[in-house]
């Protein structure tokens, strides 16, 4: 059952991003619904394990890495600011984010999309793969690769870069902690920071 849910969730997220990239659906209408369904299904079938670290430690490390990732993201966007395709696509992503109010984008991101992604990709996919012959490390690598693949149809350099680097971090946090709390805290802190203090072209869109 878990394998079927993982396969269907992967296809659903790819289809959602494809529709958004093709401008056949709004990111705020399509992705929260798709990810919420994935998260609910994952919560039902996920092989929940006892975490390897305490909740306070997981939260502290997760929060610290989320803020560190935000700093790295700011530096990276600054470094590639003269690469027009990346700058233009970053601007496009923040333009889409501005289609709803800041409170709505925060609520949908923090209450629906981020938790659902972590429950599905770390709580279900990575945990399930770790229980197979791949082992914890092999499962982590495959789970990370699938997460990147799920975001490729977005056809957006910023989203794919975030899935690649952020996904590696959040996958590593689950590998280290054995639970979703650390990657969830990291993902939330990074998302809040990116929405509140957008880097580079995102600030251009805010001024516009």
C-alpha positions in Angstrom: 0.0 0.0 0.0 2.8 2.4 0.9 4.5 1.9 -2.5 1.2 2.6 -4.3 0.7 5.8 -2.3 4.2 6.9 -3.0 3.9 6.3 -6.8 0.5 8.1 -7.0 1.7 11.0 -4.9 4.8 11.4 -7.1 2.7 11.5 -10.3 0.2 13.8 -8.7 2.8 16.4 -7.7 4.4 16.2 -11.1 1.0 16.7 -12.8 0.3 19.6 -10.5 3.5 21.4 -11.2 3.1 20.7 -14.9 -0.4 22.4 -14.9 1.0 25.4 -13.0 4.0 25.7 -15.3 1.6 25.5 -18.3 -0.5 28.2 -16.7 -3.5 26.0 -16.7 -3.9 26.3 -12.9 -2.9 28.7 -10.1 -0.2 27.4 -7.8 -2.3 28.5 -4.8 -5.3 26.5 -6.1 -3.7 23.4 -7.4 -0.7 22.6 -5.1 -2.4 23.0 -1.7 -5.1 20.5 -2.7 -2.7 18.0 -4.2 -0.2 18.2 -1.4 -2.9 18.0 1.3 -4.2 14.8 -0.3 -0.7 13.4 -0.5 -0.1 14.3 3.2 -3.3 12.8 4.4 -2.7 9.5 2.5 0.9 9.4 3.7 -0.2 10.0 7.3 -2.5 6.9 7.1 0.1 4.5 5.7 3.4 5.9 6.8 5.6 3.5 8.9 6.1 5.8 11.9 9.3 5.1 13.9 10.4 6.2 17.3 12.7 9.2 16.6 16.4 8.9 17.4 16.7 12.3 19.0 14.6 14.2 21.5 11.9 16.7 20.3 13.8 19.8 21.6 17.0 18.8 19.9 15.2 18.1 16.6 13.4 21.4 16.8 16.6 23.4 17.6 18.7 21.7 14.9 15.9 22.0 12.4 15.3 25.7 13.1 19.0 26.4 12.9 19.4 24.7 9.6 16.4 26.4 8.2 17.8 29.8 8.9 21.2 28.7 7.6 19.6 27.5 4.4 17.9 30.9 4.1 21.3 32.7 4.3 22.8 30.3 1.7 19.8 31.0 -0.5 20.2 34.7 -0.2 23.9 34.4 -1.1 23.2 32.1 -4.0 20.6 34.4 -5.5 22.9 37.3 -5.2 25.7 35.4 -6.9 23.6 34.5 -9.9 21.7 37.8 -10.1 23.2 38.6 -13.5 22.0 35.3 -15.0 18.8 36.6 -16.6 16.9 33.3 -16.9 17.2 32.7 -13.1 16.4 36.3 -12.2 13.4 36.3 -14.5 12.0 33.0 -13.1 12.6 34.1 -9.5 10.6 37.2 -10.3 7.9 35.1 -11.8 7.6 32.9 -8.7 7.2 35.9 -6.4 4.7 37.4 -8.9 2.6 34.2 -8.5 3.0 34.4 -4.7 1.6 37.9 -4.8 -1.6 36.7 -6.4 -2.9 36.1 -2.9 -2.5 38.1 0.3 0.6 37.5 2.4 -1.5 36.0 5.2 -3.1 33.5 2.7 0.3 32.5 1.2 1.7 32.0 4.7 -1.3 30.0 5.9 -1.3 27.7 2.9 2.4 27.2 3.0 2.8 26.6 6.7 -0.4 24.9 7.5 -0.8 22.8 4.4 1.9 22.6 1.8 5.1 22.3 4.0 3.7 19.8 6.5 2.2 17.7 3.7 5.4 17.6 1.8 7.4 16.6 4.9 4.9 13.9 5.9 4.8 12.5 2.4 8.5 12.7 1.3 10.2 12.2 4.7 7.6 10.5 6.9 6.4 8.1 4.2 8.7 7.9 1.2 12.1 8.1 3.0 10.9 6.0 5.9 9.5 3.3 3.7 12.6 3.1 1.5 14.8 2.9 4.6 12.9 -0.2 5.6 13.8 -1.9 2.4 17.0 -3.5 1.2 18.3 0.0 0.4 18.8 0.8 4.1 18.8 4.2 5.7 21.4 5.8 3.5 20.3 4.3 0.2 16.7 5.1 1.0 17.6 8.7 1.7 19.4 9.0 -1.6 16.4 7.6 -3.6 13.9 9.6 -1.6 15.8 12.8 -2.3 16.0 11.9 -6.0 12.3 11.3 -6.2 11.6 14.6 -4.5 13.7 16.4 -7.1 11.9 14.6 -9.9 8.5 15.6 -8.5 9.5 19.2 -8.9 11.1 19.1 -12.3 7.8 19.6 -14.2 7.6 23.1 -12.6 10.1 24.1 -15.3 11.3 26.7 -12.8 15.0 27.0 -12.0 14.4 28.5 -8.5 11.9 25.7 -7.6 14.2 23.0 -8.9 17.2 24.5 -7.1 15.3 24.7 -3.9 14.1 21.1 -4.2 17.6 19.9 -4.9 19.4 21.8 -2.1 16.6 22.0 0.4 15.5 18.5 -0.3 19.1 17.2 0.4 19.0 19.1 3.7 15.6 17.9 4.8 16.4 14.4 3.7 19.6 14.5 5.7 17.7 15.8 8.8 15.4 12.8 8.7 18.3 10.5 8.2 20.0 12.0 11.3 16.9 12.3 13.5 14.7 9.4 12.4 11.6 11.6 12.4 9.9 14.4 10.6 10.2 17.1 13.3 13.7 18.3 12.4 13.0 18.6 8.6 9.6 20.1 9.3 11.1 22.8 11.5 13.8 23.5 8.9 11.4 23.7 6.0 9.0 26.0 7.9 11.7 28.4 9.0 13.2 28.6 5.5 9.7 29.1 3.9 8.8 31.8 6.4 12.1 33.6 5.8 11.8 33.4 2.0 8.2 34.8 2.0 9.0 37.5 4.6 12.4 38.5 3.2 12.5 37.6 -0.5 16.0 37.5 -2.1 17.0 39.3 -5.2 14.3 39.5 -7.8 11.7 38.8 -5.2 12.4 42.2 -3.7 12.0 43.7 -7.2 8.5 42.2 -7.3 7.6 43.6 -3.9 8.7 47.1 -4.9 6.7 46.8 -8.1 
